[in-house]
Amino acid sequence: MLRPTALHVSCTRPLAVIIKDMELDNPIEHLKYYLSENINDDCGAWEYEHIPHLESVVGSLTEKQSEEFSRVIWDWPNNFLFELASPILFGGNKYLRQDYLFCKIFSEVEQSDNLDFLSQNLGACFYSLSPNEYDIEMLQRIKLNLLYVFENETDNYWINNYKELLEVIDKKITSANIV
């Protein structure tokens, strides 16, 4: 059961509860509830309050909890996935397939601003994947999302990085179609 032990007032939702110091009987349910209570917080607290909290919870998941977390998050709202991407990648959980989860989140995200942000870490994560960690459908969704980012990018550094990554993805899609 979720029990808040500290209450705060959100500037976007009067008298709404921001569950920061909730008891972690079930950290996966905690994450989902925490995100649902804070997803619309536009007070600038994400970088310095919410993300570190999410990283802490994600980083503390046991092996069994990590397996469950990796299964259930795909049923959560798309904007929850985006907010979990950095905590998954930087939370330090040795039981999570961090690169795979990050790439899969990139493939699932629909909002353009979120894709722009996630694309900056996509290459490092994608190149770390082993061939058994992706399927053609995931590759195609990554490609479509990355094409959107590529077509709207103006910085030559990122254009070159995304172009190279798109070529690698195309090769993997082509070789997967041959097999």
N, C-alpha and C positions, 0 to 999 in steps of 0.2 A: 504494500500500500504506500502511496506517495504522501509524505507528510512534510509540509514546509516548516523549516525552523527559522527562517529569516524572510521577512516580507519587505518589499520595496515598492515604491510607486513608480510606474512607467510614465514618462512624459507623453507617450502617444495613446495610452489607454488609462484614463483616470482610475485610480484605485485597483488597477490590475496587479496581480501577484507576479513578481519575478522570482521564480524558484531557483535560488542560487545555492543555498546550503541545505538542500533537501537530503534526507536520509537515503542512502543508496541500497535499499533492500533489493531492488531490481534495476541495475544501472541502464539496461536497454529501455525499459519503460520510462525511467527517469529522463533519458535523452529525448525520447519522443515527446514526453510531456513538457520538458524544458523548452524544446523547440516550438511546440505549439503555443506556449505562453509568451514566447519572446520573439517569434519570427517577424513580427511587425514593428519591433523596436527600432525606431529611426533616430535615436538620441545620440548616436555615435559610440555606443557601448560595445559594439560587436568586436572590434579589434582588441580592446583592452579588458573586456569583462566576459563576454559570452564565449568567444573562441577559446581563450585560455581555460575556461570552465569545461567546455566540451572536450578539449584536448585532454584534460585531466581525467575525465570520466572514460573517454575512449581508451586512453593509455592504461587505465586500471582494469580493463576487462580481462577476465580469466580466459583460458583457452576455450572452454566450453561456451562462455558468454560471447567470445569473439566469433565463434562459428555461428551461433544463433544470430548475432548482430549482422553478420555478413549475408545471412539469408533474408532477414525480415526487413531491412531498410528499403528494399526494392518495392515494398508495398506502401511506403511513406510518401507524402507529397514531394513533388519535384524540388520545391524550394528548400525542403529539409535536406535533401541530398546535397545540394550546393553548399549549404552551411556546414555539412559534415565533411566535405572534401579535405579542407586543410587540417581539421583535427585528426582525420584518419591518416593523412600523410605525415603530419608532424607530431602526433600524439605519442609516438614511441612504443606502440603496442607490438610486441614481438610475435603475437599470434595472428595478427591480421595480414592478409596479402595486400599491403598498402598500395602498391603500384597498380595492381589489378583493380582494386576498388576505386581508386582515383580515375583510372581510364574508363571504367564502366560508368562512373558518375558523369564524366565528361560526355560520354555517349548518350546519356539519358537527359541531361540538362537542356532546357528549351529556351531560356531567357538569354538574349544576346549579350547583355552586360556580364552575366555570369560566365558565359563561354569565353569572353575576352579575358576575364580574370583567370579562369582555370587553364586556359591555353598556355599560359606562361610556364606551367610545371608539367604540361602534358608530355613533351618530348622526353624528359628524363624518366618519367614513369613508363612511357610506352616502350622505350628502348630496353627497359629492365624486365619486360614481360617475356615469359617463355612461350613457345608456340602453343602449348596446351592450355594457356590461360585466356585465349580469345577465340572467338569463332567469327565466321565471315559476317554475320549480322552485326556483331559489335564493331568490327572493323569498318563496315559501311556506315554505321551511325557516327563513329568517330570521324570518319572522312567527311561526311556531310556537315557536321558541326565545325570541323576545322576549316573546311572550305568557306563557310560563312565568315569565320574570323579572318581568314586569309584575304578574302575579297574586300574586307573593310579596314584592313591594316594599312597604315601609312609609314611606319617605321621600317626602314630597309633591313635592320637587324632581324626583326621578327618576321618580315616577309621571307627572307632567306631561310630562316629556321623552319617556318611553316611549310615552305615549298619543299624542302628536303624531307620533312616528316611525311608530307602527302605522297611523295614519290615512294618512300619506304612502305607506306600503307598500301598504295596501289600494287606494289610488287607482292605483298603478302596476300592481298585479295586475289590477284591473278594466279599465284601459286596455289592458293586454296581452291580455286575453281578448277584447276587442272587435276588435282588429286581426286 
